[in-house]
Amino acid sequence: MAAGAVGLRRLQWRLEEVEQRIGAGDGSAGTRKVADELVKVQVALNSIASKRERIKILFKKIEDVIKYLDPQYIDRMAIPDTIKLQFILAEEQLIPSRAALLEQVKNLQPILDSTSIQGTASPPH
């Protein structure tokens, strides 16, 4: 716990040092200067990149990678209901046997919840 507090204080000190070095700690004028310089750099990079076809292609691929890394991407790529129906129908013959096994587990649940079973240690994996 103390190590975490020391680490937090050190991180805060480092952040204050960075703010002082870039001028953000003095007020909004320093922050504005840094932001303006970053905008200038971005504009310069975009103008350079617009002149090069390969860089345009790379930027497009980066956008695609970012899109694919989005956790919501798979949710947006929903499986149509017809495909879901085909999955269910393909497993139609196995469903009754799996339902019977589930019913067996449900009937044995009181035994599985008994204190004699819960008191035993699980085997090492």
CNS distance restraints for C-alpha pairs under 8 A (distance, minus, plus):
assign (resid   1 and name CA) (resid   5 and name CA) 6.49 0.50 0.50
assign (resid   2 and name CA) (resid   6 and name CA) 6.18 0.50 0.50
assign (resid   3 and name CA) (resid   7 and name CA) 6.04 0.50 0.50
assign (resid   4 and name CA) (resid   8 and name CA) 6.06 0.50 0.50
assign (resid   5 and name CA) (resid   9 and name CA) 6.15 0.50 0.50
assign (resid   6 and name CA) (resid  10 and name CA) 6.11 0.50 0.50
assign (resid   7 and name CA) (resid  11 and name CA) 6.08 0.50 0.50
assign (resid   8 and name CA) (resid  12 and name CA) 6.14 0.50 0.50
assign (resid   9 and name CA) (resid  13 and name CA) 6.13 0.50 0.50
assign (resid  10 and name CA) (resid  14 and name CA) 6.17 0.50 0.50
assign (resid  11 and name CA) (resid  15 and name CA) 6.15 0.50 0.50
assign (resid  12 and name CA) (resid  16 and name CA) 6.24 0.50 0.50
assign (resid  13 and name CA) (resid  17 and name CA) 6.24 0.50 0.50
assign (resid  14 and name CA) (resid  18 and name CA) 6.26 0.50 0.50
assign (resid  15 and name CA) (resid  19 and name CA) 6.16 0.50 0.50
assign (resid  16 and name CA) (resid  20 and name CA) 6.16 0.50 0.50
assign (resid  16 and name CA) (resid  25 and name CA) 7.23 0.50 0.50
assign (resid  17 and name CA) (resid  21 and name CA) 6.17 0.50 0.50
assign (resid  18 and name CA) (resid  22 and name CA) 6.25 0.50 0.50
assign (resid  19 and name CA) (resid  23 and name CA) 5.86 0.50 0.50
assign (resid  19 and name CA) (resid  24 and name CA) 4.76 0.50 0.50
assign (resid  19 and name CA) (resid  25 and name CA) 4.96 0.50 0.50
assign (resid  20 and name CA) (resid  24 and name CA) 6.05 0.50 0.50
assign (resid  20 and name CA) (resid  25 and name CA) 5.00 0.50 0.50
assign (resid  20 and name CA) (resid  26 and name CA) 7.05 0.50 0.50
assign (resid  22 and name CA) (resid  30 and name CA) 7.13 0.50 0.50
assign (resid  22 and name CA) (resid  31 and name CA) 7.93 0.50 0.50
assign (resid  22 and name CA) (resid  34 and name CA) 7.18 0.50 0.50
assign (resid  23 and name CA) (resid  27 and name CA) 7.56 0.50 0.50
assign (resid  23 and name CA) (resid  30 and name CA) 4.60 0.50 0.50
assign (resid  23 and name CA) (resid  31 and name CA) 6.63 0.50 0.50
assign (resid  24 and name CA) (resid  28 and name CA) 6.80 0.50 0.50
assign (resid  24 and name CA) (resid  29 and name CA) 7.78 0.50 0.50
assign (resid  24 and name CA) (resid  30 and name CA) 4.95 0.50 0.50
assign (resid  24 and name CA) (resid  31 and name CA) 4.75 0.50 0.50
assign (resid  25 and name CA) (resid  30 and name CA) 7.63 0.50 0.50
assign (resid  26 and name CA) (resid  30 and name CA) 6.61 0.50 0.50
assign (resid  27 and name CA) (resid  31 and name CA) 6.91 0.50 0.50
assign (resid  28 and name CA) (resid  32 and name CA) 6.00 0.50 0.50
assign (resid  29 and name CA) (resid  33 and name CA) 6.25 0.50 0.50
assign (resid  30 and name CA) (resid  34 and name CA) 6.36 0.50 0.50
assign (resid  31 and name CA) (resid  35 and name CA) 6.13 0.50 0.50
assign (resid  32 and name CA) (resid  36 and name CA) 5.96 0.50 0.50
assign (resid  33 and name CA) (resid  37 and name CA) 6.19 0.50 0.50
assign (resid  34 and name CA) (resid  38 and name CA) 6.20 0.50 0.50
assign (resid  35 and name CA) (resid  39 and name CA) 6.21 0.50 0.50
assign (resid  36 and name CA) (resid  40 and name CA) 6.26 0.50 0.50
assign (resid  37 and name CA) (resid  41 and name CA) 6.26 0.50 0.50
assign (resid  38 and name CA) (resid  42 and name CA) 6.18 0.50 0.50
assign (resid  39 and name CA) (resid  43 and name CA) 6.13 0.50 0.50
assign (resid  40 and name CA) (resid  44 and name CA) 6.13 0.50 0.50
assign (resid  41 and name CA) (resid  45 and name CA) 6.13 0.50 0.50
assign (resid  42 and name CA) (resid  46 and name CA) 6.11 0.50 0.50
assign (resid  43 and name CA) (resid  47 and name CA) 6.15 0.50 0.50
assign (resid  44 and name CA) (resid  48 and name CA) 6.22 0.50 0.50
assign (resid  45 and name CA) (resid  49 and name CA) 5.95 0.50 0.50
assign (resid  46 and name CA) (resid  50 and name CA) 5.98 0.50 0.50
assign (resid  47 and name CA) (resid  51 and name CA) 6.73 0.50 0.50
assign (resid  48 and name CA) (resid  52 and name CA) 6.97 0.50 0.50
assign (resid  49 and name CA) (resid  53 and name CA) 7.73 0.50 0.50
assign (resid  49 and name CA) (resid  55 and name CA) 5.55 0.50 0.50
assign (resid  49 and name CA) (resid  56 and name CA) 6.26 0.50 0.50
assign (resid  50 and name CA) (resid  55 and name CA) 7.59 0.50 0.50
assign (resid  50 and name CA) (resid  56 and name CA) 6.48 0.50 0.50
assign (resid  52 and name CA) (resid  56 and name CA) 6.49 0.50 0.50
assign (resid  53 and name CA) (resid  57 and name CA) 6.39 0.50 0.50
assign (resid  54 and name CA) (resid  58 and name CA) 6.26 0.50 0.50
assign (resid  55 and name CA) (resid  59 and name CA) 6.13 0.50 0.50
assign (resid  56 and name CA) (resid  60 and name CA) 6.25 0.50 0.50
assign (resid  57 and name CA) (resid  61 and name CA) 6.26 0.50 0.50
assign (resid  58 and name CA) (resid  62 and name CA) 6.14 0.50 0.50
assign (resid  59 and name CA) (resid  63 and name CA) 6.29 0.50 0.50
assign (resid  60 and name CA) (resid  64 and name CA) 6.35 0.50 0.50
assign (resid  61 and name CA) (resid  65 and name CA) 6.19 0.50 0.50
assign (resid  62 and name CA) (resid  66 and name CA) 6.20 0.50 0.50
assign (resid  63 and name CA) (resid  67 and name CA) 6.16 0.50 0.50
assign (resid  64 and name CA) (resid  68 and name CA) 6.18 0.50 0.50
assign (resid  65 and name CA) (resid  69 and name CA) 6.14 0.50 0.50
assign (resid  66 and name CA) (resid  70 and name CA) 6.46 0.50 0.50
assign (resid  67 and name CA) (resid  73 and name CA) 6.97 0.50 0.50
assign (resid  68 and name CA) (resid  73 and name CA) 6.26 0.50 0.50
assign (resid  69 and name CA) (resid  73 and name CA) 7.51 0.50 0.50
assign (resid  71 and name CA) (resid  75 and name CA) 7.83 0.50 0.50
assign (resid  72 and name CA) (resid  76 and name CA) 6.38 0.50 0.50
assign (resid  73 and name CA) (resid  77 and name CA) 6.36 0.50 0.50
assign (resid  74 and name CA) (resid  78 and name CA) 6.94 0.50 0.50
assign (resid  79 and name CA) (resid  83 and name CA) 6.63 0.50 0.50
assign (resid  79 and name CA) (resid  84 and name CA) 6.94 0.50 0.50
assign (resid  80 and name CA) (resid  84 and name CA) 6.58 0.50 0.50
assign (resid  81 and name CA) (resid  85 and name CA) 6.10 0.50 0.50
assign (resid  82 and name CA) (resid  86 and name CA) 6.27 0.50 0.50
assign (resid  83 and name CA) (resid  87 and name CA) 6.32 0.50 0.50
assign (resid  84 and name CA) (resid  88 and name CA) 6.36 0.50 0.50
assign (resid  85 and name CA) (resid  89 and name CA) 6.10 0.50 0.50
assign (resid  86 and name CA) (resid  90 and name CA) 6.01 0.50 0.50
assign (resid  87 and name CA) (resid  91 and name CA) 6.49 0.50 0.50
assign (resid  88 and name CA) (resid  92 and name CA) 6.08 0.50 0.50
assign (resid  91 and name CA) (resid  95 and name CA) 6.35 0.50 0.50
assign (resid  92 and name CA) (resid  96 and name CA) 7.85 0.50 0.50
assign (resid  93 and name CA) (resid  97 and name CA) 7.93 0.50 0.50
assign (resid  94 and name CA) (resid  98 and name CA) 6.24 0.50 0.50
assign (resid  95 and name CA) (resid  99 and name CA) 6.01 0.50 0.50
assign (resid  96 and name CA) (resid 100 and name CA) 6.17 0.50 0.50
assign (resid  97 and name CA) (resid 101 and name CA) 6.31 0.50 0.50
assign (resid  98 and name CA) (resid 102 and name CA) 6.13 0.50 0.50
assign (resid  99 and name CA) (resid 103 and name CA) 6.14 0.50 0.50
assign (resid 100 and name CA) (resid 104 and name CA) 6.25 0.50 0.50
assign (resid 101 and name CA) (resid 105 and name CA) 6.35 0.50 0.50
assign (resid 102 and name CA) (resid 106 and name CA) 6.17 0.50 0.50
assign (resid 103 and name CA) (resid 107 and name CA) 6.18 0.50 0.50
assign (resid 104 and name CA) (resid 108 and name CA) 6.19 0.50 0.50
assign (resid 105 and name CA) (resid 109 and name CA) 5.99 0.50 0.50
assign (resid 108 and name CA) (resid 112 and name CA) 6.38 0.50 0.50
assign (resid 109 and name CA) (resid 113 and name CA) 6.08 0.50 0.50
assign (resid 110 and name CA) (resid 114 and name CA) 6.23 0.50 0.50
assign (resid 111 and name CA) (resid 117 and name CA) 7.81 0.50 0.50
assign (resid 112 and name CA) (resid 117 and name CA) 6.42 0.50 0.50
assign (resid 112 and name CA) (resid 118 and name CA) 7.65 0.50 0.50
assign (resid 113 and name CA) (resid 117 and name CA) 7.03 0.50 0.50
assign (resid 113 and name CA) (resid 118 and name CA) 6.69 0.50 0.50
assign (resid 114 and name CA) (resid 118 and name CA) 6.34 0.50 0.50
assign (resid 115 and name CA) (resid 119 and name CA) 5.88 0.50 0.50
assign (resid 116 and name CA) (resid 120 and name CA) 6.91 0.50 0.50
